[in-house]
Amino acid sequence: MPRATAAAATLSESVAQHIVDYVQAHQLKSGELVPSEVQISSDLGVSRGIVREAYQSLKTAGVIETANGRAPRVARITDTGIVQLLEHAVRTEQAMVHHILDLRVAIEVNAAERAARNRKTAQVSALIERVELMKASLDYPSRFVTHDTAFHEIIAQATGNPLLEIMVRAMRKSLAASIQTVFRNWKHTDHDQIIRTHRRIAEAIRDRDADKSRRYMKRHFDEAFVSFTGRRASSVGKQKAK
């Protein structure tokens, strides 16, 4: 990298860190205004181009939101960056699909347990409804995957932890194409088992039974690992739901 270009990149990073520090120091919340490019340029004595580059990097990172004709604001957290990271990892073979499934096990088994403790009545109704919609969509893979995704997102929402919700959504999005491919290859007996397991998860959460919720979610991922890889999930363990 030419010396001038490297210096500009370093300066842009410093400006970006200044903006992040500003948000923290002023305890800004999602949607609140951050200083404009003009103000930052004046305050720090750097060019508008450098500041613009810093804002773009923060936008890409999901820290701020910018749009034509609107002042920059603190961004609402989303799954965009995580989805891009996971998809990039799989596309470039730095990670495999079963690695994402491993990650899902670690996160979603815990989420099921927390959902059983924190769930609301409306979320239970939504889970049971999604199971029935999944059953009605067995001949339509894309529709089935949509309802299956919603099922897992509702569980994440029921935990009350927004970061769990974002992680679950991101992992599902990164696996959407793979899930549809595997679904098309499943037998009807596999379909029936999938529905039964999802129903048991929903019922355990309904009953506020954290232990059963955890065990049935483990069983679900054990079944998923077999479908994706032909082997049991090592991280699922030997304990089975009764």
N, C-alpha and C positions, 0 to 999 in steps of 0.2 A: 504494500500500500504506500503510495507517495507520501512524503512527510506532511505536506499541507493537508492532504485528505485525512491522514491519521489524526492530525491535530484538530481538524474540524469535527471528526467523529468523537474525539475525547471531550471537546467543548460541548457538543450536543448532549452527551451523556451527563455532563455536569449540570447542564440546564434542566434536563429531565429529572435529575435527583433533586434539584432546587424546587421544582414544582411538587414533587412527591413530599418533600419536607414541608412545603407550604401547606399542603392539604392536611398533613398530620398536625402541624403546629396550630392551625386554625380550627382543627377538629371538624373539618367539613364532612358533610354526609352526602350520600348518593343524590345527584340532581342539583347540588349547590354549585354556584359559579366559582370558577378558578380564574386567576388573572389572565387577561388577553395576551396575545402574542406581542402587541405593541407595548403593553405595560412591562412584560418580562424583558423585552428587548431594551427598554429604557432603564429599568431597574438594574440589569446586569451589565449593560453596556456591550451587548453582543448584537450581531446582525439578525434581521427578521428571518433570514434563511436558516440560520442555526436554530433559532427558537422554533421555527416551523418543523424542522426535522425532529426536534425533541418532542414536540406535541404529537407528531405522527407516530413516533416510537411508543409513546404512552397510550395512544389510541389503539395501536396494534396489541399492546399488552393488556388492554382492557381497563386501564386506570382512569382515563378520561374519555368523554364523548365529545366529538366535534362534528359540526355540520354547517353547510353554507348558510350564512345569514344568522347563525346562532352563536352565542358566546360559549366557550368551552365549559364543560361541567364535569363534576365527579361522576364517573361511570357506575352504573349498577352492575354488580358481578354477574357474569354469565359463564356458560360452558364453552364458549367459542375457542378460546386458547387451548383448553385441555383437549377438545375434540381434534383440533389441528395437530397437536402434539402426538396423540395416540395414532391418528391416521398416518402421519408422517413416519412414525416408528414402525408400523406394520408395512407400509409401502416400501420402505427402504430396508426391510428385514433386520432392523435393529431390535425388533421384538416381534413375537408371533401372536396369533389370535389367542392361543391358550395362555399366553402371559397376561393378556387383558382379562381373560376369564379368571385367572388366579387372583388378579386385583379385585375383580368383582366379588369373588368369594370373601376376601378379607373385609370388604366394605359392606356388602349387602347382607351377609349373615348377621353382622352387628346391627345393621339398620332394621332388620326384621324384629330383632329383640327389642330395640328401642321403640319401634312403632307399636309393639304390643303394649308397652307401658304408657305411651303418650298419645295414642290415636284418638281421633274424634269420631263420633257416631257417623257423620257424613262420609268420612274417609272409609269406614268399614263398608257402608252401603256402596260406595264407588268401587271398592275392591271386588265385592261380590258381583256387581254388575259387569265389571271387566272380565271376570271369569266366564260369565255366561256369553258375553260378546266374543270371547276367544273361542268358545265351543261352537258358536254359530258361524265362525269364520274359518273353520278348519280346511275348507276347500279354496280359500283365498289367502295365500301366503302373506301378501303385503298387508292385507287387512288384519290378519292374525297378529303379525309383528307389531302393528300399530297399537292394538289393544294390549298385547303383552308388555310393550314398552310403557304404556300408561299405567299398567298394574304396578310395575316396579317403581315408577316415579311417584305414585300415590304413597307407597310404603315409605319412600325417602322423605316425602313431605310430612308424613305422619310422625317422623322422628322429631320434628321441630328444629332440626339442624340444617340450615340453608346450604352449608358446604357439602353435606351428604347428598342433598338433592341435586346439586350441580354435578358432583362426581358421578352419581348414578346416571344422570341424563347423558353426560359426556361419553361414558363407557358404552351405553346402549347405542348412541348415535354412531360411534366408531365401529360397532359390530353389526349395524343394521343389515348390510349387504350379506355378510357371512351368515347371519341368522336366517335370512330368507332362503339362502342356498341350502343350508342344512335342513330347514323345515320341509323343503320340497322332497328331500330324500327320506324323511321319516315315514315309518309305516303307521297304519291307523292305530295299531296297538300302542305305538309310541305317543301318538296324539292323545289317546285316552289317558295315558299315564301322566302326561304333561298337565292336562286339565285337572286330574285328581290332585296332583301335588299343589298346583296353584290354589285350588279350592281349600285344601288343608291349611295352607299358609294363611289364607284370608280368614278362615274360621278360627285359627289359633290367635291371630291378631284381634279378631272380634272378641274372643274370650279373655283377652289380656293375658294370655299364657305365653310369657316371654321365652320359656324354655322350649316349648313346642314350636313356636315361631322360628326360633333359631335352628332347631333340628330339621324342620321341614324345608327351610331355605337351604340348608346344607344338602339335603336330599335332592332338591331341585338342581343345584349346581353339579352334584355328582352325575345326575342324568345328562346334564348339558355337556359335561366333559366327555362322557362316553359318546355322545352324538357328534361332537366336534373332533375328538381325537382318538376315539376307540379305546380309551383307558379311563380309569377312575381318576378323580382329582386328588392329587396327593395332599392338598391342603384341606380337603373336606374332612378327612379323618374317618375312623372306623365306627363312630357312634351313629346309630340309625334311629330314625323316628319310629315310634310304635303306633 
